[in-house]
Amino acid sequence: MRSASPTRYHIVPIDARQHLFEVRCEVDDPDPSGQRFHLPVWIPGSYLVREFARHVVEITARCGERAISIDKQSKSSWRAAPCTGPLAVTATIYAYDLSVRGAYLDETRAYFNGAAVFVCPEGRERSPCEVDIVRPSEGSHWRVATTLEQVDAPRFGFGRYRADDYDALIDHPVEMASFSHVAFDAGGVPHDVTVTGRHDADLERLARDLERICQWQADLFGGTPSSRAPFARYLFQVTAVGEGYGGLEHRSSTSLLCSRNDLPSRDMPAMADDYRTLLALASHEYFHSWHIKRIKPAAFVPYDLAREAYTRQLWAFEGFTSYYDDLALVRSGVLDVAGYLELAGRTITSVLRTPGRHRQSLAQSSFDAWIKFYRPDENTPNAVVSYYAKGAVVALALDLTLRLRGSSLDALMRLLWERYGRTGIGVPEDAIPKLANECAQRDLSSFFARYVEGTDDPPLAELLREAGVVMSLRPAEGTRDRGGRAGQAPADRPSPASLAIKLATGEAKILHTFRDGAAARAGLAAGDVIVAVDGLRATPDAVERTIARRRAGERVTVHAFRRDELVAFDVTLDAAPSDTCFLTLDANAPTAAIELRRSWLGSA
Ligand code: ZN
């Protein structure tokens, strides 16, 4: 059933101190037998059933002037008593989720994703929507940042907005606060950056760098320099806090959560590590404007927000995006080649430190994201591989494989855009290997069978050598060593010993024991608190230092509390694995490799 009249919404941050929004949904011509309403159970871009309905504190209905009943039909749906209209349903929604995936309200800001606050009247999913965003009493200085279409609201102002349908309504999150703002043009369209939260950032620097990254991405998909982006405007909605990290993509905006120290300072050197992380996050979410918001797995066309939407392709959507988020920094000239190689070395390191990559394939990790990757526990490193990190590594291997055959992942992305992005046709589950074959002009099915459907590591060292880059491995030097750089220890030093565990910070509590490793073989388990090694008191640092002085094959006695019981473990130490990767330019690379490297990284 399609209805000409819009679904009208009205949202007020009604109680900032108690984190409550009041949201009204009005339907002029409800289903006379009893209009049903539902809330999504998940939000596109984050593959976990979040049950937004659990934050609905109260819900009431009126038919004209008369109060009528509204009853729960399932965990996320309601049905109002029969009414010929107009029908208004009002919900009070608790909003204190600082992440980019829900809704948040306190005296400093109000933020929401539509999926967390707007009930959808059943049968009106395709109807246009209007939203009145009402200024709260606390927010006399607040402005509004959203890419919802303005109907009767000034730029950055409170008032009436609209969306073509419910799917669009929930894909333009709304920020209300006293935010800072900077603007630039890229891809022929205006871009805004708003930053909420206390900060002292050099926003002009941020805008300059984002402009280059955005233009490079528009050119990648457009195929020509100064290509046009596929949206009328774009918004980076940034929230700066003490500690935080996260991003969620939308069709013409992204919500980013970062540490205020990630923002560029006015006297910053050429490129600080934290700022590089923020640029990569912004680059990642922006890339999604093409790759997952417009080029979508067939399983997401349309989104079924009532239940899990299964696809074995998240590795290609999140993995390619994770590959390009860093690559866009070097290709756009924002980051130098050494900086890029450091980031790539870290990504490879994170995959090599995951024993689960030999248990779960990328395709399986994609399919089971809902119950595994998004629900990490103590056994996750042993059983799960990240479709982000290994997906990025396989994207790198695929890019180099295609480049060695005269094509590239860039060419594959443009084919995806032409066939699926521009047309709105969902990407079938078997499409990407076929496109790769088409680009390479040969059968690459064994590549996908081994590295995507299977659990093999791609032959990165060989591929990188063909691109004039040397891949080296060494043992980790401490728990903060994320790889990407050559270590301090001489290369000929014998490998230190290892317990094959990951400890918490603060107390020596085991977060993970790695499968078949020294601690796991001796019976130590996640949750155990190590109190002594060979009779000496344990702190996380002391454990690390003590074990690093030993050699593989030596035995130590570990005392640990399991719950409140003290247990002694006899542990035979392993050699620390060479799972820390760093990449360097090959000074002796032949001309063909140097040419391939130039086409891949731009300069160098
Ligand atoms: Zn992503």
Residues whose N, C-alpha, C, O or C-beta is under 5 A from the ligand:
A	BS01	ZN	E318 T321
